[in-house]
């Protein structure tokens, strides 16, 4: 097994930190949407629909679930781990974009 240089260790930790920041950001925006849409529904005198709750929970739980799955699936495959982590955050970003732009705002609220 070869010894890693300091620059290799620094770049590996930089990749780790940046990827975790992206997953945390995706989770935090999901929490922000959950809180924000509840406040909007209250101000409109309405409530969040069951489908709206499901979509909001997907926004919160998807990033952490994908990160956990990627780390679990690549725990013995260090060479593909970073590609899988970035593929995972790309998948999360695409799904969250679809939730933002293809599903209308009316789905989130009760009539």
C-alpha positions as CSV (number, residue, x, y, z in Angstrom):
1,X,0.0,0.0,0.0
2,X,1.4,3.3,-1.0
3,X,1.8,6.3,1.3
4,X,-0.3,9.4,0.3
5,X,1.5,12.7,0.1
6,X,0.2,15.7,2.1
7,X,-1.2,17.3,-1.0
8,X,-3.1,14.2,-1.9
9,X,-4.5,14.0,1.7
10,X,-5.5,17.7,1.5
11,X,-7.2,17.3,-1.8
12,X,-9.1,14.2,-0.6
13,X,-10.3,16.0,2.5
14,X,-11.3,19.0,0.4
15,X,-13.4,16.8,-1.8
16,X,-15.0,15.2,1.3
17,X,-15.8,18.6,2.9
18,X,-17.2,20.1,-0.4
19,X,-19.4,17.1,-1.1
20,X,-20.8,17.0,2.4
21,X,-21.5,20.8,2.2
22,X,-23.5,20.1,-1.0
23,X,-25.6,17.3,0.7
24,X,-26.1,19.5,3.8
25,X,-27.2,22.4,1.6
26,X,-29.7,20.2,-0.2
27,X,-31.1,19.0,3.2
28,X,-31.3,22.5,4.7
29,X,-33.1,23.9,1.7
30,X,-35.6,21.1,2.1
31,X,-36.2,22.1,5.7
32,X,-36.5,25.7,4.6
33,X,-39.2,24.8,2.1
34,X,-41.0,22.7,4.7
35,X,-41.1,25.6,7.1
36,X,-41.8,28.3,4.5
37,X,-44.7,26.5,2.8
38,X,-46.3,25.8,6.2
39,X,-46.1,29.5,7.0
40,X,-47.5,30.4,3.6
41,X,-50.4,28.0,4.0
42,X,-51.2,29.5,7.4
43,X,-51.1,33.0,6.1
44,X,-53.5,31.9,3.3
45,X,-55.9,30.3,5.8
46,X,-55.2,26.9,4.3
47,X,-53.1,23.9,5.1
48,X,-50.5,21.7,3.4
49,X,-52.1,18.7,1.5
50,X,-51.1,15.1,2.2
51,X,-49.3,15.0,-1.2
52,X,-47.6,18.3,-0.3
53,X,-46.4,16.8,3.0
54,X,-45.0,13.8,1.1
55,X,-43.2,16.0,-1.4
56,X,-41.8,18.2,1.3
57,X,-40.5,15.2,3.3
58,X,-38.9,13.9,0.1
59,X,-37.1,17.2,-0.2
60,X,-35.7,16.8,3.3
61,X,-34.9,13.1,3.4
62,X,-33.7,12.4,-0.2
63,X,-30.2,14.0,0.2
64,X,-29.3,12.1,3.4
65,X,-30.8,8.9,2.1
66,X,-28.7,9.1,-1.2
67,X,-25.5,10.0,0.7
68,X,-26.1,7.0,3.1
69,X,-26.8,4.7,0.2
70,X,-23.7,5.8,-1.7
71,X,-21.4,5.4,1.3
72,X,-22.9,2.0,2.1
73,X,-22.6,0.7,-1.5
74,X,-19.0,2.0,-2.0
75,X,-17.6,1.2,1.4
76,X,-15.1,-1.3,0.0
77,X,-14.6,0.5,-3.4
78,X,-12.6,3.6,-2.6
79,X,-11.7,4.2,-6.2
80,X,-15.3,4.8,-7.3
81,X,-16.5,6.4,-4.1
82,X,-15.9,10.0,-5.1
83,X,-17.5,9.5,-8.5
84,X,-20.5,7.9,-6.8
85,X,-20.8,10.7,-4.3
86,X,-20.8,13.3,-7.0
87,X,-23.2,11.2,-9.1
88,X,-25.5,11.0,-6.0
89,X,-25.5,14.8,-5.4
90,X,-26.3,15.2,-9.2
91,X,-29.2,12.8,-8.9
92,X,-30.5,14.7,-5.8
93,X,-30.2,18.0,-7.6
94,X,-32.1,16.7,-10.7
95,X,-34.9,15.3,-8.6
96,X,-35.2,18.4,-6.5
97,X,-35.3,20.6,-9.7
98,X,-38.1,18.4,-11.0
99,X,-40.0,18.9,-7.8
100,X,-39.5,22.7,-8.1
101,X,-40.4,23.2,-11.7
102,X,-42.7,20.4,-12.9
103,X,-45.0,20.2,-9.9
104,X,-47.3,23.2,-9.5
105,X,-47.6,25.2,-6.3
106,X,-51.3,24.3,-6.0
107,X,-50.4,20.6,-5.2
108,X,-48.9,21.7,-1.9
109,X,-52.1,23.3,-0.5
110,X,-55.6,22.1,0.3
111,X,-58.3,23.7,-1.7
